[in-house]
Amino acid sequence: MINNKLEIKYSSNFKKKGVFAIAYLLRGEELHELRGEKKYIPSEFSICIDSKFHIIDHFAIHLNHSDNPNSTITNNVLFAIKDIKVGEELTLNWDEHNAECALRMPEV
């Protein structure tokens, strides 16, 4: 269990681990603050958090992709963007998140 509202377990939809609600989550609710070592260079498991840094958060790496997500990451915090029922898997649009992050990167 990550906190009293979220847990990591096997996702049959994605055939790998995922993040699931163990309490009803309201749209706009703050769910998790990303923590971990900040890196300048991205890796397969890092998450872009601002124009300079990526972070490896051992919880958020289990958020699976959806074109119709129910969560988003803003300012190092995972938020619900829809009401999420108990047992529902949290998803993130990784393509959109990474594209937005790339737009914030300084030009070289």
N, C-alpha and C positions, 0 to 999 in steps of 0.2 A: 504494500500500500504506500502511495506517495504522500497523501495527506488524508483527511477524513472524508474527502470527496472524490478522489481519483485513485485508480490502481492500474498497474500494468499486468496484462495477461494475454494469452494467445488469442489472436483474431482469426476466426475461420474465414472471414471475408478476404483477408490479405495473406493468409497462410504464414503469418509471423506475429510477433508481439505487437500489441497496440495499447492505447490508453483508453480506459473505460470509466464512466461515471458510476460511483457507488452512492451518490446522492443526487437529488434533482438540482440542476444547475440553471440559473437564470441568465437570460441574454444580458450581456454587459458585465457579468460577474468576473472578477479577477480569480483565476484558477491556480496559477503557479508562476512564481518568479524564477526565471532562468538563472542558474548558477553554474559556475565552473570556471576553468582556466580560460582566459581570453587569449586568442591567437590572432596574429596578423594574417596568416596564410590559411585559407579554408582547407578543410579536409572532407572526406566522405561523410563524416558524422558531425561536422560542425554546423552551427546555425548562425547566420548573419544577424548581428544585433545592432550595428550602426555602420557608419561609413568607413570605419577602420577595422573593426573587430568581428571575429567569429568566436563562438563559445561552444564547448562541448558540454551539453546538459544531459546527464544520463537518464533523464525522464523524457524530455522533449524529443529526443531522437527516435522515440517509439510512436510519435504521432504519424499516422499514415495519411497519404495524400487523398484528397477528394476535390473534384471540380465544383462541388457544392458543399464546402466545409461548414463545420459548426463552431470553429474556433479560429483565432488569429493571434499573432504575436505582435505586440506594439511596445516599444521601449522596454524590452527584456521581460515582458509579462505576457502570459497566455491568458486570453479572454475568451469567454463564450460569446459568439455572435448570434446565437439562436438559443432558445430554451433547449436543454439537453436532459433526456429522461434517464432514470436509473437503468444501468445495463447498456446504454448506448455508447458506441465508440466515438471518441473525439477525433476529428480529422482537421487537417490544415491543407490549404492549397499551396503546396510547396513551390509550384511554378510561379504563382503570383508573388509569394513572399520573397523568393530569390530575385525576381525581376525588379520589385520595388527596392530591394537592397542594392542591386546593381546601379539603379538610378541615383542612389545616394553616394556612390563611390566617387572619390575625386578623380578628375582626369589626370592622366600621367603625361 
